[in-house]
């Protein structure tokens, strides 16, 4: 009899399921902003889906509609059940966008 053994959880902080849209830009690229949707979020990182092609180790600049900007690093890449690209990001810096 074969048992299914799940891999142990390696995250430090629990993730919360969310469905927030974000804009993203790859550090060092002057290209247009791309869009994505956050699927889960924690204090130290998140998972999001996008049509953009990213690579592990890339530094991203992420902006959420709530005037929140995040700089983070792509740590994992894969594909979601919907066929969109799915990325795990570790946060480096989080800050509020100044409003005038």
Steps between C-alpha positions, in 0.01 A plus 500: 500500500640840394443807716492856374753696701480877468817705499551690826397866498808723464339842537564698817168687490153368416354606165159666462296445184433827316396607150661843460618634163849651475727672250851362461824614344829314473792693650725644230238472223337811359213300350133564567350383824348155509198381701457211740270367772620410850371157604646485852694736723704491821725737690808377312375410153217415264391299201354670194386409150579694181548454128848657529802274453730536803804307622606392847731757656349800317435808712149636459334828588136435588229762551162426651194727460510591870810722443732223616828428320707185547847401382548125498680208339351217296576182697284241322337476158231264375163476328157527663200279426365780276815485286631840616853534633523481880789654699611497862658826613706579810462860616804727535333834566141617555394864508213739450485719192490869598172667409481870420 
